[in-house]
Amino acid sequence: MANHCYGLIMAGGRGTRFWPRSRKRNAKQVLRFFGERSLIQQTVDRLSAVIPPENMWVVTNDFLQQEIRRQLPEVPKRQIIAEPAQRNTAPCIGLAAHILAGFDPEAVMGVFPADHLILKEARFRSFVRAAFKAAETNNVVVLGIQPRWAETGYGYIEFPKNVLPGGNTPIAVSSFREKPDARVAKQFVERGHFFWNAGMFFWKASTVLDLMRHHQPKIATLLAGLPHVHKKSFTKKLAEAYPLCDNISVDYAIIEKAQAVVGFALDDIGWNDVGSWEAVYDLAGKDGNGNASRGELLAENSRGNYVDARKPVALVGVENLVIVDTADALLVAKRGSAQDVSKIVKVLDEKGREELL
């Protein structure tokens, strides 16, 4: 099985909620938040026991391509591809399926975000192996994360009512639910058979292409016209065709329309999508007053703060702040408002402040 297992790591995002550390050319997925390895390096590290580096493919953007190639020397450079335009996850996955089918008609691909943290890696890999195996005989295989709170920012996977987390046998998925409001999210968690959709999918490359042809014929036709990835004309043809693809997520495009969708209801794998500075604070080591810091911190009568700076920082009488200092910008935010940092990036975009983006 291993020879036909491939990994697609999606690494095209900007990580705007991590401004000012995250920029177009140095985005969230290539930053180090935990230890000495960046998030994308940790992603490859934990998958390498299942998927050999020569079977890894990364789809990113022009801004990050060279940095990712530098950080991942074990992955062949030509397998780290830049999208000519952002078109969401359906065209990205369709492109990877088109490329892999050209190499290996039996290719089974796993799709992984580049910027998540998984602390219980061995447990996670056991599910990845089971999902690859299941994808040999099922159209689509998904991984559901056991919810820890009533989250409104994730979609949910509905399993049968008697589901037990942690089983290694694939289970038929009852439905997919879009991001709920707070009341519905609470109901989902209480019912016990709704799991977070973490954006990790497994399927044959040929299955992806079949689903695209059936449900997204425009995208399928544009991608089918691309030459083999190793031909000189590939980059030029991709630049012409890819921006014409519809901007649509793979969930809406094909997964929610597919037949024979199964999944695994995961138990605790230590998963976190590291969605904001608040998440980094939650995962960081803290002093006796709940302060966390990357760098030297002097705190007097201060509690619950997160500091990321390359210089000593002194806090006096402040609570629950996020402070991030870079050479050209300083962020000060309430921890509970960390999700809104992306609004600052939107303002900078509107003002044309490219030097800060």
Residue pairs with C-beta under 8 A, 6 or more apart in sequence:
1 108
1 132
1 133
1 136
2 50
2 51
2 52
4 104
4 106
4 107
4 108
5 50
5 51
5 55
5 108
5 110
5 132
6 51
6 55
6 56
6 57
6 100
6 104
6 107
6 108
6 109
6 110
6 205
7 47
7 51
7 55
7 56
7 57
7 109
7 110
7 112
8 57
8 58
8 59
8 92
8 93
8 96
8 109
8 110
8 111
8 112
9 40
9 43
9 44
9 56
9 57
9 58
9 59
9 112
9 113
9 114
10 59
10 89
10 92
10 93
10 111
10 112
10 113
10 114
11 29
11 40
11 58
11 59
11 60
11 64
11 68
11 114
11 115
12 59
12 60
12 61
12 64
12 83
12 86
12 92
13 27
13 28
13 29
13 114
13 115
14 22
14 24
14 27
14 28
14 345
15 22
15 27
15 28
15 29
15 31
15 115
16 22
16 341
16 342
16 345
16 346
17 275
17 276
17 277
17 338
17 339
17 341
17 342
18 27
18 28
18 31
18 276
18 277
18 341
19 329
19 331
19 341
19 342
19 344
19 345
19 348
20 324
20 326
20 328
20 329
20 330
20 331
20 356
21 31
21 308
21 324
21 326
22 28
22 31
23 356
23 357
24 63
24 64
24 357
25 63
25 64
25 67
26 67
27 63
27 64
28 39
28 115
28 274
29 38
29 39
29 40
29 64
29 68
29 114
29 115
30 38
30 39
30 40
30 64
30 67
30 68
30 71
31 38
31 39
32 38
32 39
33 39
33 117
33 274
33 280
33 283
34 42
34 117
34 283
34 284
35 42
37 45
38 71
39 114
39 115
39 116
39 117
39 274
40 58
40 68
40 71
40 72
40 114
40 115
41 71
41 72
42 117
43 112
43 113
43 114
43 115
43 116
44 53
44 56
44 72
44 74
44 75
46 118
46 121
46 124
46 125
47 56
47 110
47 112
47 125
47 128
48 74
49 125
50 125
50 128
50 129
50 132
51 110
53 72
53 74
53 75
53 76
54 75
54 76
56 72
56 75
56 79
57 75
57 79
57 80
57 81
57 96
57 99
57 100
58 68
58 72
58 75
58 79
58 80
58 81
58 114
59 81
59 82
59 83
59 92
59 95
59 96
60 68
60 80
60 81
60 82
60 83
60 114
61 82
61 83
61 86
62 82
62 84
64 82
65 80
65 81
65 82
68 80
69 75
69 77
69 80
72 80
78 229
78 230
81 95
81 99
81 229
83 91
83 92
83 95
83 242
84 238
84 239
84 242
84 243
85 242
85 243
86 247
87 242
87 243
87 245
87 246
87 247
87 248
88 247
88 248
88 249
88 250
89 199
89 249
89 250
89 251
90 212
90 216
90 219
90 245
90 246
90 248
90 249
90 250
90 252
90 253
90 254
91 219
91 223
91 242
91 245
91 246
91 247
91 248
92 250
93 111
93 201
93 208
93 250
94 208
94 209
94 212
94 216
94 219
94 220
94 223
94 245
95 223
95 226
95 238
95 242
96 109
96 111
96 205
97 109
97 205
97 206
97 208
97 209
97 212
98 205
98 209
98 223
98 224
98 226
99 229
100 107
100 109
100 205
101 107
101 205
101 206
101 209
102 228
102 229
104 205
105 206
106 204
107 204
107 205
107 206
108 132
108 135
108 136
108 202
108 203
108 204
108 205
109 202
109 203
109 204
109 205
109 208
110 128
110 131
110 132
110 135
110 200
110 201
110 202
111 199
111 200
111 201
111 202
111 250
112 200
113 198
113 199
113 200
113 273
115 273
115 274
116 198
116 271
116 272
116 273
116 274
117 270
117 271
117 272
117 273
117 274
117 283
118 124
118 269
118 270
118 271
118 272
119 269
119 270
119 271
119 272
120 268
120 269
120 270
123 267
123 268
123 269
123 270
124 269
124 270
124 271
126 168
127 143
127 168
127 264
127 266
127 269
130 168
130 169
130 170
130 264
131 141
131 143
131 170
131 200
131 202
131 264
132 202
134 141
134 170
134 202
134 262
134 264
135 141
135 202
135 203
135 204
135 207
136 204
138 170
138 203
138 260
138 261
138 262
139 203
139 207
139 211
139 258
139 259
139 260
139 261
140 201
140 202
140 203
140 207
140 211
140 255
140 258
140 260
140 261
140 262
141 170
141 201
141 202
141 203
141 261
141 262
141 263
141 264
142 157
142 173
142 197
142 200
142 201
142 202
142 255
142 261
142 262
142 263
142 264
143 198
143 200
143 201
143 263
143 264
143 266
144 157
144 159
144 195
144 196
144 197
144 198
144 263
144 264
144 265
144 266
145 195
145 196
145 197
145 198
145 266
145 269
145 271
146 165
146 195
146 196
146 265
146 266
146 267
146 268
147 156
147 188
147 189
147 194
147 195
147 196
149 189
150 182
150 185
150 186
150 188
150 189
151 185
151 196
152 179
152 180
152 181
152 182
152 185
153 179
153 275
154 179
154 196
154 197
154 198
155 176
155 177
155 178
155 179
155 196
155 197
155 251
156 176
156 177
156 180
156 188
156 194
156 195
156 196
156 197
157 173
157 176
157 177
157 194
157 195
157 196
157 197
157 263
158 173
158 174
158 175
158 176
158 177
158 193
158 194
159 171
159 173
159 174
159 193
159 194
159 195
159 263
159 265
160 171
160 172
160 174
160 193
161 191
161 192
161 193
162 193
163 171
163 192
163 193
163 265
164 265
165 265
165 266
165 267
166 265
166 266
166 267
167 264
167 265
168 264
170 262
170 263
170 264
171 262
171 263
171 264
171 265
172 261
172 262
173 261
173 262
173 263
174 193
176 197
176 251
176 255
176 256
177 188
177 194
180 188
188 194
193 265
195 263
195 265
195 266
197 251
198 271
198 273
201 250
201 255
208 254
209 220
209 224
211 254
211 257
211 258
212 219
212 220
212 223
212 253
212 254
213 220
215 253
215 254
215 257
216 246
216 248
216 253
216 254
218 244
218 245
218 246
219 245
219 246
219 248
219 253
222 241
222 242
222 244
222 245
223 241
223 245
225 237
225 241
226 234
226 237
226 238
226 241
227 233
227 234
227 237
228 234
246 253
255 261
272 279
272 282
272 283
273 279
274 280
274 283
275 339
276 338
276 339
276 341
277 306
277 308
277 322
277 324
277 333
277 335
277 338
277 341
278 322
278 335
278 336
278 338
278 339
280 306
280 308
281 292
281 306
281 322
281 335
284 292
284 293
284 294
284 306
285 292
286 292
287 297
287 299
289 299
289 302
289 303
289 304
290 303
290 304
290 305
291 297
291 299
291 302
291 303
291 304
291 305
291 306
291 307
291 315
292 305
292 306
292 307
293 306
293 307
293 308
293 309
293 313
294 307
294 308
294 309
295 307
295 308
295 309
295 310
295 311
295 312
295 313
296 311
296 312
296 313
297 307
297 312
297 313
297 314
297 315
298 312
298 313
298 314
298 315
299 305
299 314
299 315
300 314
300 315
300 316
300 317
301 316
301 317
302 315
302 316
302 317
302 318
302 319
303 319
303 320
304 319
304 320
304 321
304 335
305 315
305 318
305 319
305 320
305 321
305 322
305 323
305 335
306 321
306 322
306 323
306 335
307 313
307 315
307 323
307 324
308 323
308 324
308 325
309 323
309 324
309 325
310 325
311 325
313 323
313 325
315 321
315 323
320 334
320 335
320 336
321 332
321 333
321 334
321 335
322 331
322 332
322 333
322 334
322 335
322 338
323 330
323 331
323 332
324 330
324 331
325 331
328 355
328 356
329 356
331 341
331 344
333 340
333 341
345 357
348 356
348 357
349 357
